[in-house]
Amino acid sequence: MIGKITKIDTLKSSRNKGEAFKRVYFKLKIREGEFVWAKTDIVMSFRNYKNWKGLLLEGNILDGLKLKVPGTVDADSKPILLRKAEESTPFSQEDIEKAEKIAVQNKLF
């Protein structure tokens, strides 16, 4: 499924101790002229983050998105970049440091 990243929330602490995530919102094309909204949560310390790394930019258009349930993109999707956004908001160094600090506080490494 093809989708455009419309918004990426700031990094947040998860209810799972030591984890931090970003919620990503999409406008998904289901048929010609028909779209639905969906979201997913991406956790930088999870294995599937490698599928998303470098693609999390507002405005990027991705293919390979799968729905887990209606309204939720499966974070285990294997997205492919179709078109890069002109302006972007990737995970910043500050986000990465914040996630690492949360992990250290919770003795994950």
C-alpha positions in Angstrom: 0.0 0.0 0.0 1.2 3.5 -0.8 1.1 6.3 1.8 2.4 9.7 2.6 3.8 10.6 6.0 1.7 13.6 7.1 3.0 14.1 10.6 5.6 12.7 13.0 5.1 13.4 16.7 8.0 14.2 19.0 9.8 11.4 20.8 7.8 10.1 23.8 8.4 7.7 26.6 6.5 4.4 26.3 4.6 2.6 29.0 7.2 -0.1 28.5 10.1 1.0 30.7 13.1 2.2 28.9 11.4 2.5 25.5 10.8 5.7 23.5 8.8 6.0 20.4 7.5 8.4 17.7 4.0 8.2 16.4 3.9 8.5 12.6 0.7 9.5 10.8 -0.1 8.5 7.2 -2.5 9.3 4.4 -2.9 5.9 2.6 -4.1 5.4 -0.9 -6.6 2.5 -1.0 -7.9 3.0 -4.5 -7.6 5.7 -7.2 -9.0 8.8 -5.5 -9.7 7.0 -2.2 -7.6 7.6 0.9 -7.7 6.7 4.6 -5.8 7.9 7.6 -3.6 5.6 9.7 -0.8 5.8 12.2 2.0 3.6 13.6 4.4 3.8 16.5 8.1 3.4 15.7 10.5 2.4 18.5 14.1 3.1 17.7 15.4 0.2 19.9 13.1 -2.4 18.2 14.4 -4.7 15.5 12.0 -3.4 12.9 13.4 0.2 13.2 16.0 -0.8 10.6 13.1 -0.9 8.0 12.2 2.7 8.8 15.6 4.3 9.4 16.2 7.1 7.0 12.6 7.1 5.7 10.8 8.9 8.6 10.4 12.3 7.1 7.2 14.3 6.9 6.1 14.4 3.2 7.9 11.2 2.2 5.8 8.9 0.0 6.3 5.2 0.8 5.2 1.9 -0.7 5.1 -1.5 1.0 2.9 -0.4 3.9 0.7 -3.0 5.4 -2.2 -2.5 7.8 -2.2 -4.4 11.0 -5.8 -3.4 11.8 -7.9 -0.6 10.2 -6.2 2.7 11.0 -2.9 1.2 12.1 0.1 0.6 9.8 2.0 -2.5 10.8 5.4 -1.4 12.2 6.9 -4.6 10.7 6.1 -3.3 7.2 9.0 -3.0 4.8 8.6 0.4 3.4 10.2 1.6 0.2 10.8 5.3 -0.6 8.9 6.3 -3.7 9.4 10.1 -3.4 11.4 12.1 -0.9 9.9 15.1 0.9 11.3 18.5 0.1 11.4 19.4 3.8 12.0 16.8 6.5 11.9 16.2 10.2 14.0 13.0 10.9 14.9 11.6 14.2 17.3 14.3 15.5 20.4 13.7 17.5 18.5 15.1 20.5 15.8 12.4 20.0 18.5 9.7 19.9 20.2 11.0 23.0 16.8 11.2 24.8 16.0 7.6 23.9 19.5 6.4 25.0 19.1 8.3 28.3 15.7 6.6 29.0 17.3 3.2 28.2 20.3 3.9 30.5 18.0 5.0 33.4 16.0 1.8 33.0 19.3 -0.3 32.8 18.6 -1.6 29.3 22.3 -1.1 28.4 
